[in-house]
Amino acid sequence: MQASHYKYHKMRKLFIFLIVFCTGFQLAGQTGRLPTSCPADLKLTYHYDGGMRYYSEDLLVSKDSCVFEKNDGGKKKRNKFILTNAEFNAFYAMLKANQFDKIIYTTETGVHDRGGISMNLSWDKNRQEIRVSNAQMSFVKERWIKEWQTVCDYLLNIIRKKAA
C-alpha cells in the first residue's frame, strides 16, 4: 500500500512539473518576437467565424496585396486592395504598440459552436509566426482583452475603408 502511495505522489509531481515546464515554454515563445522594424514579407491572416451562423470573414494583409472575403449564408464577396507604405507601416506600429506577440490565450474544453476571431501573423518566409485566437475553444486572457480588441478594431476599420 505504501509503495503505490509513493508512486502516486511521484507521478503527481512529474505531472505538475510537465505542466509548468510546457506552459513556461509556450509563454516564452510568445514573448518579444516581433522585430523592431517591419519585415518585408510580413503577412497577417484574420478569420472571423460566425459559430452556428453560416457566416465568415477572412482578411489577408501583406505589403504587396490584401484580400477580404466574406461568406454570408452562401453569398460570397471578395475584394482585393493594397495598403500604402504609410498605411502598412502604421499597421505594423499598431501591432507593436499593442504587443500582439505577447497576447496570451488559453484553450478550454467543453465549448461548442463558439464563433470568434483567430489571427496568424507570419514573416521570414513563414518561419516565424504568432497565433492568437479568441474563437471556438480558445479565449484571450482577461489581461490582454484591451490590446486584442484594439487590433481587431483596427482590422475592421481597414475592412470598412478598403473593402466595403
N, CA, C and O of each residue as an XYZ file, in Angstrom:
656
protein
N       0.821     -1.190      0.000
C       0.000      0.000      0.000
C       0.867      1.257      0.000
O       0.589      2.219     -0.715
N       1.900      1.230      0.798
C       2.796      2.384      0.906
C       3.499      2.658     -0.424
O       3.671      3.820     -0.789
N       3.909      1.622     -1.156
C       4.617      1.769     -2.420
C       3.718      2.424     -3.463
O       4.187      3.280     -4.214
N       2.442      2.050     -3.533
C       1.539      2.665     -4.512
C       1.273      4.124     -4.166
O       1.128      4.960     -5.058
N       1.208      4.427     -2.891
C       1.017      5.811     -2.458
C       2.227      6.656     -2.861
O       2.071      7.791     -3.312
N       3.427      6.106     -2.699
C       4.661      6.790     -3.088
C       4.692      7.020     -4.598
O       5.055      8.106     -5.048
N       4.313      6.005     -5.388
C       4.284      6.136     -6.846
C       3.294      7.216     -7.277
O       3.557      7.991     -8.197
N       2.155      7.248     -6.595
C       1.136      8.264     -6.910
C       1.701      9.670     -6.736
O       1.540     10.513     -7.619
N       2.351      9.930     -5.627
C       2.910     11.260     -5.359
C       4.052     11.594     -6.320
O       4.202     12.741     -6.741
N       4.844     10.597     -6.656
C       5.935     10.813     -7.591
C       5.388     11.155     -8.980
O       5.878     12.074     -9.636
N       4.374     10.412     -9.421
C       3.743     10.686    -10.713
C       3.056     12.052    -10.699
O       3.102     12.780    -11.690
N       2.436     12.392     -9.606
C       1.754     13.693     -9.476
C       2.766     14.831     -9.611
O       2.513     15.810    -10.312
N       3.905     14.701     -8.941
C       4.946     15.729     -9.031
C       5.470     15.851    -10.455
O       5.688     16.959    -10.945
N       5.672     14.712    -11.123
C       6.144     14.721    -12.502
C       5.117     15.398    -13.408
O       5.474     16.199    -14.272
N       3.859     15.075    -13.207
C       2.781     15.675    -13.993
C       2.744     17.197    -13.806
O       2.642     17.938    -14.783
N       2.827     17.654    -12.578
C       2.824     19.099    -12.294
C       4.039     19.767    -12.919
O       3.923     20.846    -13.499
N       5.200     19.136    -12.807
C       6.406     19.674    -13.421
C       6.239     19.822    -14.928
O       6.601     20.852    -15.495
N       5.693     18.796    -15.577
C       5.500     18.846    -17.029
C       4.543     19.967    -17.423
O       4.782     20.659    -18.413
N       3.482     20.155    -16.678
C       2.539     21.240    -16.969
C       3.228     22.590    -16.843
O       3.105     23.435    -17.729
N       3.944     22.796    -15.761
C       4.644     24.070    -15.553
C       5.698     24.285    -16.631
O       5.820     25.387    -17.166
N       6.455     23.251    -16.953
C       7.503     23.355    -17.969
C       6.906     23.689    -19.336
O       7.381     24.593    -20.022
N       5.873     22.962    -19.723
C       5.260     23.185    -21.045
C       4.604     24.561    -21.125
O       4.711     25.237    -22.148
N       3.935     24.975    -20.069
C       3.317     26.297    -20.065
C       4.380     27.375    -20.160
O       4.230     28.322    -20.931
N       5.448     27.247    -19.392
C       6.531     28.219    -19.457
C       7.172     28.254    -20.824
O       7.525     29.328    -21.312
N       7.329     27.111    -21.448
C       7.907     27.036    -22.789
C       7.000     27.712    -23.793
O       7.470     28.445    -24.663
N       5.688     27.471    -23.681
C       4.740     28.092    -24.604
C       4.747     29.611    -24.445
O       4.773     30.334    -25.442
N       4.724     30.096    -23.226
C       4.689     31.537    -22.997
C       5.990     32.188    -23.458
O       5.971     33.312    -23.961
N       7.118     31.501    -23.293
C       8.389     32.068    -23.738
C       8.385     32.267    -25.244
O       8.994     33.213    -25.744
N       7.711     31.394    -25.972
C       7.637     31.509    -27.419
C       6.788     32.672    -27.886
O       6.906     33.091    -29.037
N       5.939     33.203    -27.030
C       5.050     34.290    -27.406
C       5.616     35.661    -27.021
O       5.019     36.681    -27.364
N       6.716     35.708    -26.339
C       7.196     36.975    -25.789
C       8.264     37.623    -26.660
O       9.258     36.988    -27.014
N       8.052     38.899    -27.006
C       9.069     39.709    -27.655
C       9.541     39.236    -29.006
O      10.702     39.443    -29.359
N       8.685     38.616    -29.762
C       9.127     38.042    -31.020
C       9.011     38.992    -32.196
O       9.644     38.743    -33.223
N       8.258     40.041    -32.109
C       8.134     40.952    -33.250
C       9.436     41.723    -33.448
O       9.961     42.299    -32.496
N       9.960     41.741    -34.665
C      11.184     42.503    -34.925
C      10.969     44.002    -34.712
O       9.838     44.486    -34.759
N      12.037     44.714    -34.484
C      11.972     46.155    -34.276
C      11.362     46.865    -35.475
O      10.502     47.732    -35.320
N      11.807     46.496    -36.662
C      11.242     47.113    -37.868
C      10.393     46.075    -38.607
O      10.549     44.867    -38.426
N       9.512     46.579    -39.426
C       8.551     45.735    -40.134
C       9.239     44.855    -41.177
O       9.893     45.374    -42.081
N       9.100     43.534    -41.066
C       9.674     42.649    -42.082
C       8.993     42.854    -43.438
O       7.791     43.115    -43.499
N       9.747     42.735    -44.500
C       9.208     42.949    -45.845
C       8.133     41.933    -46.199
O       7.203     42.242    -46.943
N       8.261     40.712    -45.663
C       7.291     39.672    -46.012
C       6.262     39.411    -44.902
O       5.709     38.314    -44.813
N       6.012     40.407    -44.069
C       5.011     40.278    -43.006
C       3.641     39.997    -43.617
O       3.239     40.618    -44.601
N       2.942     39.054    -43.011
C       1.613     38.696    -43.502
C       0.726     38.377    -42.306
O       1.120     37.622    -41.417
N      -0.458     38.948    -42.285
C      -1.430     38.650    -41.241
C      -2.668     38.036    -41.888
O      -3.191     38.556    -42.873
N      -3.122     36.933    -41.323
C      -4.399     36.365    -41.735
C      -5.357     36.494    -40.559
O      -5.008     36.202    -39.415
N      -6.547     36.928    -40.860
C      -7.606     37.173    -39.881
C      -8.796     36.317    -40.307
O      -9.189     36.332    -41.473
N      -9.362     35.578    -39.369
C     -10.537     34.767    -39.683
C     -11.601     34.997    -38.612
O     -11.357     34.797    -37.422
N     -12.772     35.417    -39.051
C     -13.929     35.531    -38.163
C     -14.894     34.410    -38.524
O     -15.291     34.267    -39.680
N     -15.261     33.626    -37.532
C     -16.180     32.514    -37.719
C     -17.472     32.846    -36.977
O     -17.446     33.219    -35.804
N     -18.593     32.708    -37.664
C     -19.889     33.025    -37.068
C     -20.441     31.988    -36.121
O     -21.575     32.124    -35.662
N     -19.677     30.955    -35.813
C     -20.162     29.917    -34.907
C     -21.249     29.106    -35.580
O     -21.028     28.543    -36.652
N     -22.408     29.039    -34.975
C     -23.509     28.264    -35.541
C     -24.135     28.970    -36.744
O     -24.858     28.343    -37.518
N     -23.873     30.233    -36.905
C     -24.392     31.006    -38.043
C     -23.502     30.764    -39.263
O     -22.279     30.725    -39.131
N     -24.081     30.608    -40.416
C     -23.336     30.378    -41.660
C     -22.791     31.718    -42.142
O     -23.332     32.335    -43.060
N     -21.709     32.154    -41.502
C     -21.112     33.450    -41.795
C     -19.623     33.378    -41.456
O     -19.239     32.824    -40.426
N     -18.794     33.941    -42.328
C     -17.363     34.027    -42.036
C     -16.757     35.209    -42.782
O     -17.272     35.661    -43.805
N     -15.654     35.691    -42.239
C     -14.861     36.735    -42.878
C     -13.400     36.323    -42.804
O     -12.932     35.818    -41.784
N     -12.691     36.547    -43.896
C     -11.257     36.278    -43.948
C     -10.565     37.496    -44.535
O     -11.012     38.072    -45.527
N      -9.470     37.871    -43.902
C      -8.687     39.014    -44.371
C      -7.228     38.600    -44.404
O      -6.704     38.046    -43.437
N      -6.586     38.869    -45.512
C      -5.138     38.689    -45.647
C      -4.550     40.076    -45.829
O      -4.955     40.819    -46.723
N      -3.595     40.421    -44.980
C      -2.911     41.711    -45.088
C      -1.431     41.434    -45.305
O      -0.780     40.795    -44.478
N      -0.907     41.920    -46.420
C       0.531     41.849    -46.679
C       0.936     43.138    -47.386
O       0.089     43.930    -47.798
N       2.229     43.330    -47.518
C       2.728     44.585    -48.075
C       2.318     44.795    -49.533
O       2.026     45.918    -49.942
N       2.299     43.722    -50.310
C       2.019     43.878    -51.736
C       0.563     43.641    -52.131
O       0.156     44.016    -53.230
N      -0.225     43.024    -51.251
C      -1.638     42.839    -51.577
C      -2.434     42.468    -50.338
O      -1.906     41.908    -49.377
N      -3.708     42.793    -50.388
C      -4.631     42.455    -49.323
C      -5.890     41.879    -49.967
O      -6.292     42.304    -51.050
N      -6.499     40.920    -49.303
C      -7.709     40.298    -49.817
C      -8.695     40.139    -48.670
O      -8.342     39.652    -47.596
N      -9.934     40.553    -48.907
C     -11.019     40.368    -47.947
C     -12.079     39.484    -48.591
O     -12.530     39.749    -49.705
N     -12.471     38.434    -47.879
C     -13.521     37.539    -48.358
C     -14.578     37.401    -47.274
O     -14.272     37.273    -46.089
N     -15.832     37.433    -47.716
C     -16.952     37.303    -46.792
C     -17.913     36.266    -47.344
O     -18.202     36.247    -48.540
N     -18.402     35.413    -46.471
C     -19.407     34.419    -46.838
C     -20.584     34.598    -45.885
O     -20.503     34.250    -44.707
N     -21.649     35.132    -46.397
C     -22.843     35.386    -45.595
C     -23.964     34.464    -46.078
O     -24.713     34.803    -46.994
N     -24.064     33.303    -45.451
C     -25.104     32.349    -45.813
C     -24.970     31.820    -47.231
O     -25.973     31.477    -47.856
N     -23.772     31.749    -47.741
C     -23.538     31.276    -49.098
C     -23.345     32.399    -50.103
O     -22.861     32.163    -51.210
N     -23.718     33.612    -49.732
C     -23.490     34.769    -50.597
C     -22.052     35.248    -50.349
O     -21.724     35.755    -49.276
N     -21.209     35.074    -51.372
C     -19.788     35.351    -51.204
C     -19.393     36.673    -51.846
O     -19.912     37.074    -52.888
N     -18.449     37.333    -51.177
C     -17.925     38.615    -51.644
C     -16.407     38.567    -51.494
O     -15.893     38.062    -50.496
N     -15.696     39.089    -52.480
C     -14.221     39.117    -52.438
C     -13.740     40.465    -52.952
O     -14.145     40.911    -54.025
N     -12.874     41.111    -52.179
C     -12.294     42.395    -52.563
C     -10.784     42.337    -52.406
O     -10.271     41.837    -51.405
N     -10.079     42.855    -53.404
C      -8.628     42.994    -53.320
C      -8.299     44.472    -53.195
O      -8.970     45.320    -53.785
N      -7.273     44.773    -52.431
C      -6.829     46.160    -52.280
C      -5.389     46.165    -51.823
O      -4.835     45.123    -51.473
N      -4.789     47.325    -51.826
C      -3.394     47.480    -51.398
C      -3.325     48.596    -50.364
O      -3.971     49.633    -50.515
N      -2.548     48.381    -49.324
C      -2.267     49.440    -48.359
C      -1.061     50.234    -48.848
O      -0.114     49.667    -49.393
N      -1.101     51.533    -48.652
C       0.074     52.335    -48.982
C       1.202     51.970    -48.015
O       0.959     51.331    -46.991
N       2.420     52.369    -48.332
C       3.535     52.113    -47.416
C       3.275     52.719    -46.043
O       3.563     52.101    -45.018
N       2.733     53.926    -46.032
C       2.428     54.583    -44.754
C       1.364     53.796    -43.978
O       1.484     53.636    -42.763
N       0.329     53.306    -44.664
C      -0.723     52.526    -44.003
C      -0.174     51.199    -43.472
O      -0.524     50.771    -42.372
N       0.684     50.558    -44.260
C       1.257     49.286    -43.823
C       2.187     49.487    -42.628
O       2.175     48.691    -41.689
N       2.992     50.548    -42.663
C       3.872     50.849    -41.525
C       3.068     51.206    -40.282
O       3.447     50.833    -39.173
N       1.958     51.928    -40.456
C       1.074     52.250    -39.324
C       0.442     50.977    -38.765
O       0.282     50.837    -37.553
N       0.090     50.069    -39.639
C      -0.463     48.774    -39.234
C       0.547     48.020    -38.359
O       0.188     47.488    -37.309
N       1.802     47.978    -38.795
C       2.826     47.286    -38.017
C       3.077     48.001    -36.682
O       3.246     47.352    -35.649
N       3.101     49.316    -36.710
C       3.294     50.086    -35.474
C       2.168     49.799    -34.479
O       2.405     49.721    -33.273
N       0.942     49.642    -34.987
C      -0.200     49.316    -34.127
C      -0.003     47.932    -33.498
O      -0.279     47.754    -32.311
N       0.469     46.953    -34.276
C       0.722     45.616    -33.729
C       1.769     45.671    -32.623
O       1.619     45.036    -31.580
N       2.834     46.441    -32.864
C       3.895     46.590    -31.855
C       3.366     47.299    -30.606
O       3.618     46.863    -29.483
N       2.632     48.397    -30.814
C       2.118     49.172    -29.684
C       1.170     48.349    -28.808
O       1.101     48.559    -27.597
N       0.450     47.427    -29.415
C      -0.492     46.589    -28.659
C       0.096     45.228    -28.299
O      -0.623     44.318    -27.885
N       1.404     45.102    -28.461
C       2.144     43.912    -28.049
C       1.480     42.625    -28.533
O       1.264     41.692    -27.760
N       1.160     42.594    -29.834
C       0.481     41.434    -30.398
C       1.220     40.130    -30.104
O       0.595     39.088    -29.909
N       2.544     40.190    -30.072
C       3.340     38.989    -29.826
C       3.312     38.529    -28.376
O       3.835     37.457    -28.069
N       2.723     39.300    -27.484
C       2.655     38.921    -26.073
C       1.247     38.530    -25.636
O       1.054     38.068    -24.512
N       0.276     38.710    -26.504
C      -1.107     38.363    -26.150
C      -1.193     36.870    -25.890
O      -0.755     36.056    -26.704
N      -1.755     36.530    -24.761
C      -1.853     35.136    -24.340
C      -3.308     34.692    -24.412
O      -4.223     35.423    -24.033
N      -3.492     33.478    -24.908
C      -4.827     32.884    -24.899
C      -4.736     31.472    -24.350
O      -3.678     30.844    -24.377
N      -5.861     30.987    -23.854
C      -5.929     29.635    -23.312
C      -6.954     28.828    -24.099
O      -7.771     29.376    -24.839
N      -6.889     27.540    -23.922
C      -7.845     26.646    -24.560
C      -8.625     25.928    -23.473
O      -8.046     25.412    -22.517
N      -9.935     25.899    -23.625
C     -10.809     25.245    -22.657
C     -11.627     24.174    -23.359
O     -11.992     24.320    -24.526
N     -11.902     23.130    -22.658
C     -12.724     22.070    -23.230
C     -14.189     22.325    -22.916
O     -14.519     23.138    -22.052
N     -15.047     21.636    -23.613
C     -16.473     21.742    -23.340
C     -17.157     22.907    -24.019
O     -18.324     23.177    -23.735
N     -16.470     23.608    -24.911
C     -17.063     24.731    -25.626
C     -17.411     24.245    -27.030
O     -16.575     23.654    -27.713
N     -18.636     24.492    -27.450
C     -19.080     24.021    -28.758
C     -19.684     25.158    -29.561
O     -20.389     26.007    -29.015
N     -19.410     25.176    -30.848
C     -20.032     26.106    -31.795
C     -19.876     27.565    -31.414
O     -20.777     28.367    -31.663
N     -18.758     27.922    -30.820
C     -18.492     29.322    -30.471
C     -17.747     29.974    -31.623
O     -16.694     29.492    -32.040
N     -18.282     31.045    -32.127
C     -17.602     31.805    -33.161
C     -16.542     32.685    -32.542
O     -16.269     32.595    -31.345
N     -15.946     33.534    -33.354
C     -14.945     34.457    -32.855
C     -13.859     34.701    -33.877
O     -14.000     34.359    -35.051
N     -12.776     35.297    -33.418
C     -11.695     35.722    -34.307
C     -10.398     34.996    -33.962
O     -10.038     34.834    -32.796
N      -9.713     34.567    -35.016
C      -8.373     33.991    -34.901
C      -7.462     34.728    -35.869
O      -7.877     35.098    -36.967
N      -6.217     34.939    -35.456
C      -5.243     35.611    -36.317
C      -3.929     34.859    -36.315
O      -3.544     34.235    -35.326
N      -3.258     34.936    -37.441
C      -1.935     34.366    -37.593
C      -1.049     35.423    -38.251
O      -1.360     35.907    -39.340
N       0.037     35.774    -37.602
C       0.989     36.751    -38.125
C       2.268     35.996    -38.449
O       2.799     35.285    -37.595
N       2.773     36.141    -39.680
C       3.986     35.410    -40.052
C       4.935     36.304    -40.846
O       4.533     37.314    -41.424
N       6.209     35.903    -40.855
C       7.249     36.587    -41.621
C       8.444     35.641    -41.736
O       8.400     34.511    -41.251
N       9.498     36.107    -42.374
C      10.701     35.301    -42.597
C      10.338     34.006    -43.330
O      10.662     32.904    -42.889
N       9.655     34.181    -44.463
C       9.213     33.053    -45.307
C       8.405     32.044    -44.498
O       8.561     30.833    -44.659
N       7.546     32.555    -43.632
C       6.660     31.764    -42.761
C       7.397     30.940    -41.702
O       6.805     30.052    -41.088
N       8.675     31.224    -41.485
C       9.422     30.503    -40.450
C       9.144     31.072    -39.066
O       9.312     30.379    -38.063
N       8.720     32.325    -39.009
C       8.358     32.969    -37.751
C       6.850     33.228    -37.788
O       6.327     33.753    -38.770
N       6.166     32.857    -36.719
C       4.735     33.139    -36.687
C       4.229     33.263    -35.266
O       4.790     32.720    -34.314
N       3.144     34.001    -35.174
C       2.460     34.206    -33.905
C       0.983     33.961    -34.171
O       0.404     34.537    -35.092
N       0.386     33.117    -33.371
C      -1.039     32.831    -33.494
C      -1.747     33.286    -32.233
O      -1.268     33.074    -31.119
N      -2.894     33.913    -32.427
C      -3.732     34.313    -31.302
C      -5.171     34.004    -31.692
O      -5.598     34.294    -32.810
N      -5.907     33.419    -30.770
C      -7.280     33.042    -31.078
C      -8.216     33.381    -29.921
O      -7.904     33.165    -28.750
N      -9.356     33.911    -30.290
C     -10.448     34.147    -29.344
C     -11.714     33.588    -29.995
O     -12.703     34.295    -30.187
N     -11.650     32.294    -30.327
C     -12.733     31.618    -31.025
C     -12.744     30.143    -30.639
O     -11.776     29.623    -30.083
N     -13.867     29.474    -30.946
C     -14.049     28.069    -30.622
C     -13.671     27.816    -29.162
O     -14.309     28.368    -28.265
N     -12.661     27.005    -28.906
C     -12.287     26.660    -27.527
C     -11.190     27.556    -26.963
O     -10.703     27.310    -25.859
N     -10.794     28.586    -27.699
C      -9.718     29.477    -27.260
C     -10.278     30.794    -26.751
O     -11.243     31.329    -27.297
N      -9.657     31.306    -25.696
C     -10.085     32.561    -25.076
C      -8.864     33.419    -24.778
O      -7.914     32.949    -24.151
N      -8.879     34.677    -25.223
C      -7.798     35.606    -24.886
C      -7.895     35.890    -23.395
O      -8.978     36.127    -22.860
N      -6.742     35.863    -22.734
C      -6.695     36.127    -21.293
C      -7.197     37.540    -21.003
O      -6.955     38.471    -21.772
N      -7.887     37.676    -19.900
C      -8.507     38.947    -19.495
C      -7.510     40.103    -19.529
O      -7.868     41.209    -19.935
N      -6.284     39.872    -19.116
C      -5.251     40.911    -19.059
C      -4.978     41.495    -20.458
O      -4.516     42.631    -20.565
N      -5.257     40.734    -21.532
C      -4.919     41.146    -22.891
C      -6.128     41.526    -23.747
O      -5.981     41.779    -24.943
N      -7.308     41.568    -23.155
C      -8.525     41.857    -23.928
C      -8.464     43.229    -24.601
O      -8.856     43.357    -25.761
N      -7.986     44.244    -23.907
C      -7.937     45.600    -24.474
C      -7.041     45.634    -25.724
O      -7.433     46.190    -26.750
N      -5.858     45.050    -25.639
C      -4.936     45.037    -26.783
C      -5.519     44.220    -27.938
O      -5.446     44.630    -29.096
N      -6.094     43.068    -27.612
C      -6.719     42.220    -28.628
C      -7.828     42.982    -29.337
O      -7.904     42.968    -30.566
N      -8.680     43.641    -28.580
C      -9.796     44.367    -29.168
C      -9.314     45.535    -30.030
O      -9.920     45.834    -31.059
N      -8.239     46.191    -29.622
C      -7.681     47.289    -30.414
C      -7.200     46.773    -31.772
O      -7.439     47.407    -32.800
N      -6.521     45.621    -31.773
C      -6.056     45.025    -33.032
C      -7.260     44.652    -33.903
O      -7.277     44.943    -35.098
N      -8.263     44.010    -33.306
C      -9.477     43.627    -34.054
C     -10.166     44.852    -34.646
O     -10.545     44.844    -35.817
N     -10.330     45.898    -33.850
C     -10.988     47.124    -34.328
C     -10.203     47.763    -35.467
O     -10.794     48.253    -36.429
N      -8.887     47.761    -35.365
C      -8.034     48.321    -36.415
C      -8.265     47.588    -37.733
O      -8.407     48.213    -38.784
N      -8.302     46.262    -37.668
C      -8.521     45.466    -38.876
C      -9.926     45.666    -39.431
O     -10.108     45.726    -40.647
N     -10.911     45.769    -38.559
C     -12.281     46.039    -39.026
C     -12.370     47.396    -39.703
O     -13.124     47.561    -40.662
N     -11.615     48.364    -39.221
C     -11.571     49.684    -39.841
C     -10.941     49.603    -41.235
O     -11.411     50.260    -42.165
N      -9.891     48.808    -41.384
C      -9.293     48.592    -42.712
C     -10.331     48.001    -43.661
O     -10.458     48.435    -44.806
N     -11.074     47.001    -43.171
C     -12.110     46.377    -44.000
C     -13.150     47.397    -44.413
O     -13.526     47.458    -45.584
N     -13.623     48.202    -43.468
C     -14.647     49.222    -43.788
C     -14.155     50.243    -44.819
O     -14.891     50.623    -45.729
N     -12.907     50.678    -44.664
C     -12.367     51.700    -45.558
C     -11.954     51.158    -46.933
O     -12.167     51.816    -47.952
N     -11.368     49.969    -46.956
C     -10.744     49.466    -48.185
C     -11.565     48.418    -48.934
O     -11.442     48.289    -50.152
N     -12.396     47.676    -48.218
C     -13.055     46.539    -48.863
C     -14.586     46.635    -48.831
O     -15.279     45.636    -49.019
N     -15.093     47.815    -48.596
C     -16.562     47.974    -48.489
C     -17.229     47.908    -49.839
O     -18.451     48.022    -49.929
